[in-house]
Every structure is written in structure tokens, then in C-alpha cells.
């Protein structure tokens, strides 16, 4: 009977799941669907958010509401249904964006988009307000092409790639830069009509270049409010928007467009035509004899005298100290405006600008760029084989809830052994010794009852009864900006059976408009090393709906077990981040300054715990711009000092004031804290050997390295005495979180770990607020805290012009 009941339940649940996945198909074909873009610019990466642009043609006779749905199988075998409700206009083609998180192991044969008739139903529908009715149409994209998880993506608005494409040069289609680490592929040809209308469609991009504005579809004034908000949210969440000024007109500073308040606060830009680009040769090429156009356009910028701090930061100047690249900090990201006409026809014909003298200095990149035709046969052979080091694949192990599971398994094993011994040979031998073997069957039945009761009681006692969270989180804030951001991987214990609402929305917040909540993303997650397939999971698989455009809340099936999520959060953090101390006389925060390579000033924090494994990264500025014909090769574009301060007591406690000068100035007492070779040692050993012990390193130290992967020492093929050799750095979870752009300007980066033990879990144990069934959930885990303090701008000088040539600029040997 018990087996029959189980089979009936499975058959019913399977029928129910099938019915849910395949509603009444009558009417299918009333709506024609086609996929315009699978990912912004046609690029989609496994293990990240993706946008899918769909064109819909309703052949019905009247206006109606339609549910567009893309379904992704999660690690439990349930169907995450990413839905969007749209209004159909019969006879008129319409395009819409859907958004979903794509697993690292996409076990489905195709992306399938379905259109359902939207039926109103009260209650239980959350933001959507409708249920799926008749299936009206569908379209499939079979065998979709994904970018590998370790490949970076850049967006390009316009048809010209302006030298960014050099970062995608490879040998024999290997998925790495031959003389560097992370390969960057460009999603070209974006327009104001094909940009996603939500910021999660841009999450996969490390930076976005607006390279053309001469055509209407590239003019910022044609940007819709939704797409402009998506760009702004993406920048606030750490994105880097780079705008290249056009050679004629000025749609950016004189035009009317929705991105105007993101631009640097400058006086009206000055444009000069007929400029000989030989005057800026050092920024365009490392060659001394390539002929450059003499009829170029140059736009220069002057900050407004009343500009707020960090709203107009000069990044690059000409030899005559005219600013030709200026930026504004927005949230945890930045907007940089370039005054060189990079789309000039002659520059494009020559393949300029080269990335090393120009883009490296804007993006914070490192490593030589060579085409295969420029490489020797030996170098071609060397670049084809690399030793891979992964820096962020251990996330799942940090959030795994193994304690309870191990207890349950151990308890079950003990019960089984005792039952087997007593109900088997042990019990029979005991009865035989007592000469009562005739009661064997009675004893056997009794033991079944006893051990059944024991198992039931034990399982009830061991089963978790409270909702709790184990997390690994990265939290970042830029001083002077109110907006913070966090990315969190979390395992949520959901002890009930049925469904539970997991949300990033505070139910006590009754405001009708919550802009920060609209930018928060939560999605089911599975690790990059997962071997889950489409047939794995629970036998009672079901479907659950997610608002595709604003996925800040999910109602998921629960089976008294854990479910893993990834959260991308942004807003005003409840955690009080580090900040300069307050002057008791002026009641203003003091200012941090640079004295050579040392930071002068005191800082304090009021975080909910001590910061351990503190690391200080001091960027004093870019190295001077080199002479004509002099190559950068593998040299960092920044002057950087890294420190691992030995804080008394082992951690930086809340309310404890620390003097930065004592920790960032080389002295006999601070010598061991100096980590001058950090970016070479981190790649040669795969971790930071000066801060940790062990062959692989602590996961938090590896995440620190992964956040600065763009600065790691490039490979040094054929140098037998160099431990870097052919090592290749990979990351899969940290795209969009590289700190490279901060290495292009003077700043202080403070990184540390805040850990909350499981037995001390509390509502402030995570910087990301999570609510289950409307209640804030206690959390425990580790948070990598990053605080960035921008110093006064200091654009790089020119060797031999503004300061004498430094020894550093000549010290690097050519690669290969």
C-alpha cells in the first residue's frame, strides 16, 4: 500500500507538472514570436543574467494582455518561469525584453519563449497580477551559443569598435589573451533601440563604450526613459560607461537627453578641428613612425569651479595639460568622457588607438597585445598551453549547510546498524541463548515498531525548524556616494513544505515607489562546478513564477531543505562603512591625503563586527606616459603599494580609530606588512602567500585577487626562473566586480573580511536584507568589505616633458 501511495503521488505530481508546463494549446499560433537578440548585442554568458529581445505580432482582433515567458530549469529540477506581462497591439510588430539567469551548466536543448493569454486572478500573483491561460504562440532558439563563464564582455554602441576589439585577439580560438589573462569580447552594434530596458540586461558587461552618436539610433536624445534608467542603475552598480565625443555637433553637453545628469560637471567643452594627431601620438600608438592624421578633432574639458567633489575628475591630459578624458563617479561606478575622435577614418584604417597607450589607461588593464602574425613560432607554441588558476569557484563550499545533514546521515547510519544487528543475527542469537527463538517473529515486528518510532522522533528532532541563511557576500562603497552595492551567494534553509516567499523587499516599507528595490535581483543559483542536469532534483518538480523585469521577490517550492540564491543588491546600506574621523571643532569628516606613497589621516568604522585580513591598496596615480616608440609591455599603468597591516588584536574592531600613515609608510615596524610583489605572487602561487597559509589559500583571499585580476602579472613564457610562467587567471562569478578602473586614478582601497559565526546568526549578519514570508531572516557567513576613497585627481605626466624619466618606466623586460 505504501509503495502504491508513493507511485500515485509521483504520477499525480508528474501529471500536474506536465499540465503546468503545457497548458491548453488551443489557440496556439495566434501570436507570432521571433527572437531578435539572445543577449545584449547577441552575446550571452553562462552563469550570469541575460536579456532576450523578442518580437511579437498579435494576429488577434482586439487589444489584450499577454504573458511572455522563458523557462529555466533550476538545480532542484523545478522550472523558474521568468514572466513579463505586456499589452498586445494587434497587427503591429512589438519588441520586448525578457530577463533570466542562465545556469553555468545549461542543460536544456533550447531557449523557449511562450506567449500565454493573461487571465486575471486575485491573490497569490504578486507583482504580475495575472495567471497564464491559453498558449497563443512560441518560438525556440535551439543550441544557443554561450560565451564561456571566464570570458569578459564589453558593449559597444555604434558600428565601430575603436580599438576595443584588440582585447579579443587570440591564437587558434583559445579563450584567453595570449599575453594576458582574461579575454574580452565585444558586443557590437548596439543602438538606443536595442539596448535592454532593465539593468540586468547589462550585468554581463564589464564596461560599455558609446562610440557613435552621429546616427539617430545612436543619438542619446532617442534613448527611452526605461533604457536610460537601466544605464544609470548599471553604472550605480559598478558599471563603467565611456562616451566618445563626436567630431561634429555635441549631443551630450548641449543636447537634451536623459543621461545628462550622469556626465561630468564641466564648462562647455571646447572643440578644435584640423588637429594634427601627432601631438597626441603617445596616447594613440606605441610606434614612432606610423603616419597619423593631421585633420583630426579634439575636444577638451574644464571642470566647473563649483563642481562637487568627484563630479569632474581629469584622467588624461595632452602634453599642454589640456584635459581630453574626464569622469564623474556615480554610485560605485563611473562615467568617462573622451575628447578624441577615435572613430576617425584614418585611425580605423591603421587599427588605432592601440590598447596599451590608450585603453589600458582608461580601463585599468595590463598586458601586451600582439596579433598572431607578430608572434614568433616559439611564442605561438607557448600561448597555446596555459595552466589555469580559478579564483572564485569555492563559493558553494562556503555557503553549504553541511552540519545538519551530517548529523542526520550519522543518526540514520547508527539507527540502521542497530536495527540490522538487533533485527538480524544479533537479536536471533540473543533469543536463541535465552531459548526463546520461537518468539523471533514477535521480536522482529516489535523492533520494526520501535525503530520506526525512533526514526520518526529522531528525524523530527533533527529537522531544522527555523529559517536561516548562510552567505558569502561582497559589499562595496565609494566614499562620498550614498549608493552601495553587494553581490551575495546564499543558502536559505526553508523548513516548511509547500511554498515560501523569499524577498529583498521590506514589507514595512509602504512607499509606492522604491527605486532601490527595483534594482535588486534575486534568482535561484547553482555553482559553476555543479554537475546538475535537467533530470536531477526532486520527483515532485513544479514551476514557479519570477517577475522578469523586477525580480526582487520569488515564491519558490519548499521541501524542508535549503535553496541557493544569488542576489545583486544596491542601495543605502545599513552597515556603517569605514570613513574618516570627524573633526571635533568643525564637526566635519577630515580629509585623507597622500604624502608620497603614504596616506595621511585616520579612519574608523561601525560595522557589526571586526574586520580581519585587512588589506590596503594605495594607488598614487598612473605612471608617466612614455616616449614615442617606447612600449609599455607588461608594466602596470599605475603606481600601487599594497599593505597587509598587522592590527593589534588581530582585527579592526568597530569604533577603533586607525592611523593610515602608520600602516602605509615603510618602516622597520611595518616592513612585514609591505606586499610590494602582490600582483606577481598572487598569480605565481594562485593566492596571496604573504597573508595566508596552505596550498590553495583562503577563499576570501582568493576573492580579493579575483577582484583585481586585471592587474595580475601577465605570463612570462620561456623564463624558467619566473614562477609566473604560463599561468592563466580565471574568474566566473566576479564579472563586473573588477577594481581595475580604480587603478586609473589616485585612490585608497580598503578590503577586509567580516565573519558572523553560525551560532551568532542575526538579522544584521548580512548586509543584504532578506525576508522570508515577510520576516527578516537571521544570517551568518562571510562578507568581503571593500571601501574606496578617491584622492585629488592627478593625470599622468609625460616622460621627458613634465618630469624626468623614472627608473620604473625602463625596468620591465620585453615579454616572450
Secondary structure, 3 states (H helix, E strand, C coil): CHHHHHHHHHHHHHHHHHHHHCCCCCCCCCEEEEEEEECHHHCCECCEEEEEEEEEEECCCCCEEEEEEEEEECCCCCEEEEEEEEEECCCCCEEEEEEEEECCCCCCCEEEEEEEEEEECCCCCCCCCEEEEEEEEEEEEECCCCECCCCEEEEEECCCCCCHHHHHCCCCCCCCCCCCCCCEEEEEEECCCCCCCCHHHCCCEEEEEECCCCCHHHCHHHCCHHHHHHHHHHHHCCCEEEEECCCCCCCCCCCCCCCHHHCCCECCCEEEEEECHHHHHHHHCCCCCCCCCCCEEEEEECECCCCCCCCCEEEEECCCCCEEEEEEEECCEEEEEECECCCCHHHHHHCCCCHHHHHHHHHCCCCCCCCHHHCCHHHHHHHCCCEEEECCCCHHHHHCCCHHHHHHHHHHHHHHHHHHHHHCHHHHHHHHHCCCHHHHHHHHHHHHHHHHHHHHHHHHHHCCCCCEEEEEEEEEEECCCCCEEEEEEEEEEEEEEEEEEEECCCCCCCCCCCHHHHCCEEEECCCCCCCCCCCCCCCCCCEEEEECCCCCEEEEEEEEEEEEEEEEEEECCCCEEEEECECCCCCCECCCEEECCEEECEEEEECCCCEEEEEEEEEEEECCECCCCCCCCCCCCEEEEEECCCCCCCCECCCCCEEHHHHHCCCCCCHHHECCCHHHHHHHHCCCCCCCCCCCCCHHHHHHHHHCHHHCCCCCCCCCCCCCCCEEEECCCCCCCCCHHHHHCCEEEEEEEEEECHHHCECCCCCCCCEECCEECCEEEEEEEEEEEECCCCCCCEECCCECCCCHHHCCCCCC
